[in-house]
């Protein structure tokens, strides 16, 4: 059986920005890292700008000083692309609303839902709460009224309202125009993304 020859990629491995981000996250200057590693500031600056590649020994030393794993520099970031109108439909209740999950189902740190609300569409008749710490409602277009226990908010295009996620609320589109909105839930509400 013949082995298939694999040509190496000519694309340079860019790790400099990840090294810089790790250094800055720890509020270290290049001078601090140079002192701790024995490498020169000029060399570290060139590494961070991907103008030069460090030796394996230098890279291991840098990673130890920055408290990061060498492998993390080469890891491919997990990404999730959701094209318009392609997110899975979900339902948090209400009439005359189409909700779509825009973030990955596995994402637990936050959840973004798009909502298209028909004219005179409404949430639950009783106030309800969502199981998250922070609930953010952003109106892309249209006008929506959000009712809470002690307040009512008339939200217009471009308005954003943040409130505790477990605060009872409901909403209604009292107009003859549809509403486009985003709900951002932090962390992701249990039961809507899985």
Buried (B, 14 or more C-beta within 10 A) or exposed (E): EEEEEEEEEEEEEEBBEBBBEBBEEEEBEBEBBBEBBEBEBEBBBBBBEBEEBBEEEBBEBBBEBBEBEEEEBEEEEEEEEBEEEEBEEBEBEBEBBBBBBBBBBEBEEBBBBBBBBBEEBBBBEEEEEBEBEBBBBBBEEBBBBBBBEEEEBEBEEEBEBEBBBEBBBBBBBEBEEBBBBBBBBBBBBEEBBE
